[in-house]
């Protein structure tokens, strides 16, 4: 059982690294000086429907799995 969980944990780690590296930066650059915030753009209003929104959701889910497996693998019951 521990071997299977370790393999799943390793796959989750690699997938989490790939997803995080594929995401765009969250900085506004010089647009923040002129008063334009990310809330004013079309893409920020529709992020949930875009590929970036799906990547954010995947990052959240994989990070929860990562933390859960890390805690589970560090217990002595398995």
Residue pairs with C-beta under 8 A, 6 or more apart in sequence:
1 78
2 73
2 78
5 69
5 72
5 73
5 78
6 73
8 69
9 66
9 69
9 70
9 73
12 62
12 65
12 66
12 69
13 66
15 62
16 59
16 62
16 63
16 66
19 55
19 58
19 59
19 62
20 59
22 55
23 52
23 55
23 56
23 59
24 52
26 38
28 36
28 37
28 38
31 37
38 44
39 45
43 50
43 52
46 53
47 53
47 56
72 78
